[in-house]
């Protein structure tokens, strides 16, 4: 098996070429054990159903020496517990908002109905209130996530800390010889970055950049300068790029091989070996790392570019000679529905000028309609000239399969099912799209300030069994008026980052 020893994508478009790029640096703080998020405990469960409660809440977190940082999280002060979903089971979620402003609970990567269950901008939960949703999980094993998605305040709420991981399991993955002892040899790594201002506080407005907010301090699972004690020969690392803007170019200081086994929404067809792995915003990857050549006392460090992220401190472990199978997964690849034209999507502009297909997002506008169960080719085109930006394109409510990049084969790292794909400037990426659930869903750039600024559109998926079903849609003004009331300001003094992008183009939200 050939080892991939380079990053993909257009290097001239990497984020470190941006005029507003914020370099990472090691924080002046002691090392700390990597926080391993707990698994969310069910309120109740049966053989086929599980009940969970998730509460969005404000709190304080000790991130740096000195003052605690004011943060938001789920069932805690920052980020949240890892949610476990099992394929074939039905889940009942009691969603509670204890924040001072409205929020939503978006299940990024879950193929569930929209817009309410999906938790985008049409499903607000107002302060002091709750919402109950139920859905059945019917998709392959994957590492998905939960984050806030209230337009146009998504970026700020994620920056405050409203994001966490969710693991989907199934019977196929359970039979494979993979590490799955959570917290011991199966470890989530949620990659984020922050800037600390006076008294260790975050200030989103001070840091605001319409091309994406970034900070100089890496934060992994909500930990600054983390280390992890390795007590098994092999580790399964589940990476999530949970940053608003930053790309992560991951590698070990000793050029150690990572064997990638999964991407966003499924296992890969077969494992691939690499020493360099790049993730754009919202992408996930699962890798196996073998420390069999290490001895107790050794330290192996994970880096992005030139900045250390996590120290892996080696302890005694039992030998593990278990080999990965050469075949991991049969990736679904349904035939395109005859007669359907290729659907074209353009990702336009940078800064406040971002748009999709030449338009900025409107919450009460449907931009495209397709039928549940149909399979269509979508052509996603990044209209930025070179040098431009890589735009990570994401779709709600579905999985898709990447089929080509400018007519060439997909990257080996994206041969499984995906929900987010990076598009180089001037590049056409074709994907095969199908929906197994009906509803209204968004698709957008996942540089979160870009989606807040209008690089987003909305489609309606029609169920042939109920073709006339209507979905009540909110509009931006509904949410902006609610934010203004919650903050005690009039509309003229309301500031939400995405609003400036519309104003600069002379548009109302």
KAQUI-V841892 format. One record per pair of residues at least 24 apart in sequence whose ideal C-beta (glycine too) atoms are under 6 Angstrom apart, sorted by the first residue. I is the first residue (numbers start at 0). J is the second residue. D is the distance in whole Angstrom. If there is no record, write none. Layout:
i=I j=J d=D
i=I j=J d=D
This chain:
i=0 j=272 d=5
i=2 j=272 d=4
i=3 j=273 d=4
i=4 j=274 d=5
i=5 j=275 d=6
i=6 j=248 d=5
i=6 j=275 d=5
i=6 j=277 d=4
i=7 j=410 d=5
i=8 j=389 d=6
i=8 j=421 d=6
i=8 j=423 d=6
i=9 j=423 d=4
i=11 j=386 d=5
i=12 j=386 d=6
i=12 j=387 d=6
i=12 j=388 d=6
i=12 j=389 d=5
i=12 j=423 d=6
i=12 j=424 d=5
i=14 j=246 d=5
i=19 j=208 d=5
i=21 j=213 d=4
i=21 j=215 d=5
i=23 j=215 d=6
i=23 j=217 d=6
i=23 j=306 d=4
i=24 j=215 d=5
i=26 j=216 d=5
i=26 j=223 d=5
i=26 j=224 d=6
i=28 j=63 d=5
i=28 j=64 d=6
i=28 j=223 d=5
i=28 j=224 d=5
i=30 j=224 d=5
i=30 j=226 d=5
i=31 j=222 d=6
i=31 j=225 d=6
i=33 j=220 d=6
i=33 j=222 d=5
i=33 j=225 d=4
i=33 j=227 d=4
i=34 j=220 d=4
i=34 j=221 d=5
i=34 j=222 d=5
i=35 j=182 d=5
i=36 j=80 d=5
i=36 j=81 d=5
i=37 j=80 d=5
i=38 j=81 d=5
i=38 j=83 d=6
i=39 j=80 d=4
i=39 j=82 d=5
i=47 j=88 d=6
i=48 j=89 d=5
i=49 j=90 d=5
i=50 j=91 d=5
i=51 j=92 d=5
i=52 j=93 d=4
i=53 j=94 d=6
i=54 j=95 d=4
i=54 j=97 d=6
i=55 j=96 d=5
i=55 j=98 d=5
i=55 j=102 d=5
i=56 j=97 d=4
i=57 j=98 d=6
i=62 j=223 d=5
i=63 j=199 d=5
i=65 j=199 d=6
i=66 j=198 d=4
i=66 j=199 d=5
i=68 j=199 d=5
i=70 j=160 d=4
i=71 j=159 d=4
i=71 j=160 d=4
i=71 j=161 d=5
i=72 j=160 d=5
i=73 j=163 d=6
i=77 j=160 d=5
i=77 j=221 d=5
i=78 j=160 d=6
i=78 j=163 d=5
i=78 j=221 d=5
i=79 j=163 d=3
i=81 j=164 d=5
i=82 j=165 d=4
i=83 j=166 d=5
i=84 j=136 d=5
i=84 j=167 d=5
i=85 j=168 d=5
i=86 j=136 d=5
i=86 j=169 d=4
i=89 j=135 d=5
i=91 j=133 d=5
i=92 j=132 d=5
i=93 j=131 d=6
i=94 j=124 d=6
i=94 j=129 d=6
i=94 j=130 d=5
i=95 j=129 d=5
i=96 j=124 d=4
i=96 j=126 d=6
i=96 j=128 d=6
i=99 j=126 d=6
i=100 j=485 d=4
i=101 j=125 d=5
i=101 j=149 d=6
i=101 j=481 d=5
i=102 j=147 d=5
i=102 j=149 d=6
i=102 j=156 d=6
i=103 j=147 d=6
i=103 j=148 d=5
i=103 j=149 d=5
i=105 j=146 d=6
i=105 j=148 d=4
i=106 j=145 d=6
i=107 j=144 d=5
i=108 j=143 d=3
i=108 j=264 d=6
i=108 j=418 d=5
i=109 j=143 d=6
i=110 j=138 d=5
i=110 j=397 d=6
i=110 j=435 d=6
i=110 j=436 d=6
i=112 j=436 d=5
i=112 j=438 d=4
i=113 j=396 d=5
i=113 j=438 d=3
i=113 j=439 d=5
i=113 j=440 d=5
i=114 j=438 d=6
i=114 j=439 d=4
i=117 j=395 d=6
i=117 j=396 d=6
i=119 j=148 d=5
i=119 j=441 d=5
i=120 j=149 d=6
i=120 j=150 d=4
i=120 j=362 d=6
i=121 j=472 d=6
i=121 j=473 d=5
i=139 j=169 d=6
i=139 j=265 d=4
i=140 j=167 d=5
i=140 j=168 d=5
i=140 j=169 d=5
i=140 j=172 d=4
i=141 j=167 d=5
i=141 j=264 d=5
i=141 j=265 d=6
i=142 j=166 d=6
i=142 j=237 d=4
i=142 j=283 d=5
i=144 j=239 d=6
i=151 j=451 d=4
i=151 j=495 d=5
i=151 j=497 d=3
i=152 j=495 d=5
i=153 j=447 d=6
i=153 j=451 d=6
i=154 j=243 d=5
i=154 j=447 d=4
i=154 j=448 d=5
i=154 j=451 d=5
i=154 j=496 d=6
i=155 j=203 d=5
i=157 j=447 d=6
i=158 j=203 d=5
i=158 j=243 d=6
i=162 j=241 d=5
i=164 j=239 d=6
i=176 j=321 d=5
i=178 j=233 d=6
i=178 j=235 d=4
i=184 j=231 d=4
i=184 j=234 d=6
i=185 j=235 d=5
i=186 j=236 d=6
i=187 j=237 d=5
i=188 j=219 d=6
i=188 j=236 d=6
i=188 j=238 d=5
i=189 j=220 d=5
i=189 j=239 d=5
i=189 j=241 d=5
i=190 j=240 d=5
i=190 j=247 d=5
i=191 j=218 d=5
i=191 j=241 d=5
i=191 j=242 d=5
i=192 j=217 d=6
i=192 j=242 d=6
i=192 j=245 d=5
i=193 j=218 d=5
i=207 j=496 d=5
i=209 j=350 d=5
i=209 j=351 d=5
i=209 j=448 d=6
i=209 j=452 d=6
i=209 j=500 d=6
i=210 j=349 d=6
i=210 j=350 d=6
i=211 j=243 d=5
i=211 j=244 d=3
i=211 j=446 d=4
i=211 j=448 d=5
i=212 j=243 d=5
i=213 j=244 d=5
i=213 j=245 d=5
i=217 j=308 d=5
i=219 j=308 d=6
i=219 j=309 d=6
i=225 j=309 d=5
i=226 j=310 d=4
i=226 j=312 d=5
i=227 j=311 d=5
i=228 j=312 d=5
i=228 j=314 d=6
i=229 j=290 d=6
i=229 j=311 d=5
i=229 j=313 d=5
i=230 j=314 d=5
i=230 j=316 d=6
i=231 j=316 d=5
i=232 j=290 d=6
i=232 j=291 d=5
i=232 j=316 d=5
i=232 j=319 d=4
i=233 j=287 d=6
i=233 j=289 d=5
i=233 j=319 d=5
i=234 j=288 d=5
i=235 j=287 d=6
i=236 j=286 d=5
i=237 j=285 d=5
i=238 j=284 d=5
i=239 j=283 d=5
i=240 j=278 d=4
i=240 j=280 d=5
i=240 j=282 d=5
i=243 j=447 d=5
i=244 j=446 d=5
i=246 j=279 d=5
i=247 j=278 d=5
i=247 j=303 d=5
i=248 j=277 d=5
i=248 j=303 d=5
i=248 j=304 d=5
i=249 j=276 d=5
i=249 j=303 d=6
i=250 j=274 d=6
i=250 j=275 d=5
i=250 j=302 d=6
i=251 j=299 d=6
i=251 j=301 d=6
i=252 j=300 d=4
i=253 j=299 d=6
i=257 j=286 d=4
i=257 j=288 d=6
i=258 j=287 d=4
i=259 j=284 d=6
i=259 j=286 d=5
i=260 j=285 d=5
i=261 j=285 d=4
i=262 j=415 d=4
i=263 j=417 d=5
i=263 j=418 d=5
i=263 j=419 d=6
i=264 j=398 d=5
i=264 j=416 d=4
i=264 j=418 d=6
i=265 j=328 d=6
i=265 j=415 d=4
i=265 j=416 d=4
i=266 j=327 d=4
i=266 j=328 d=4
i=267 j=327 d=6
i=267 j=414 d=6
i=267 j=415 d=5
i=268 j=328 d=6
i=268 j=330 d=6
i=268 j=414 d=6
i=269 j=325 d=6
i=269 j=326 d=6
i=269 j=327 d=6
i=270 j=323 d=5
i=271 j=411 d=5
i=279 j=389 d=6
i=279 j=391 d=4
i=279 j=421 d=4
i=280 j=391 d=5
i=280 j=445 d=4
i=280 j=446 d=6
i=281 j=391 d=6
i=281 j=393 d=6
i=281 j=419 d=5
i=281 j=445 d=4
i=282 j=419 d=5
i=330 j=415 d=6
i=333 j=374 d=5
i=335 j=374 d=5
i=335 j=376 d=6
i=336 j=373 d=4
i=336 j=374 d=5
i=339 j=375 d=5
i=341 j=376 d=5
i=341 j=378 d=5
i=342 j=375 d=6
i=342 j=377 d=5
i=343 j=378 d=5
i=344 j=379 d=5
i=345 j=380 d=5
i=345 j=382 d=5
i=346 j=381 d=5
i=346 j=390 d=4
i=346 j=444 d=6
i=347 j=382 d=5
i=349 j=388 d=6
i=351 j=500 d=4
i=351 j=503 d=4
i=353 j=449 d=5
i=353 j=452 d=5
i=353 j=453 d=6
i=353 j=454 d=4
i=354 j=453 d=6
i=355 j=454 d=5
i=355 j=456 d=5
i=359 j=453 d=3
i=359 j=506 d=6
i=360 j=453 d=5
i=360 j=455 d=4
i=362 j=473 d=6
i=362 j=474 d=5
i=362 j=475 d=5
i=363 j=472 d=5
i=363 j=474 d=4
i=365 j=457 d=6
i=365 j=459 d=5
i=366 j=456 d=4
i=366 j=457 d=5
i=367 j=458 d=4
i=368 j=459 d=5
i=369 j=460 d=6
i=370 j=461 d=5
i=371 j=434 d=5
i=371 j=437 d=5
i=371 j=460 d=5
i=371 j=462 d=5
i=374 j=433 d=4
i=375 j=432 d=5
i=376 j=429 d=6
i=377 j=430 d=5
i=377 j=432 d=5
i=378 j=427 d=6
i=378 j=429 d=5
i=379 j=422 d=6
i=379 j=428 d=5
i=380 j=427 d=5
i=381 j=422 d=4
i=381 j=424 d=5
i=381 j=426 d=6
i=383 j=424 d=4
i=385 j=424 d=5
i=385 j=425 d=6
i=387 j=424 d=3
i=389 j=421 d=5
i=389 j=423 d=6
i=390 j=422 d=5
i=390 j=444 d=5
i=391 j=419 d=5
i=391 j=421 d=5
i=391 j=445 d=4
i=392 j=420 d=5
i=392 j=422 d=6
i=393 j=418 d=6
i=393 j=419 d=4
i=393 j=445 d=4
i=394 j=418 d=6
i=394 j=442 d=4
i=395 j=440 d=4
i=395 j=441 d=5
i=396 j=440 d=4
i=397 j=434 d=5
i=399 j=430 d=4
i=399 j=432 d=5
i=400 j=431 d=4
i=401 j=430 d=5
i=402 j=429 d=5
i=402 j=431 d=5
i=403 j=429 d=5
i=404 j=428 d=5
i=419 j=445 d=6
i=434 j=460 d=4
i=437 j=462 d=4
i=439 j=470 d=5
i=451 j=496 d=6
i=451 j=497 d=3
i=452 j=497 d=5
i=452 j=500 d=3
i=453 j=500 d=6
i=475 j=508 d=4
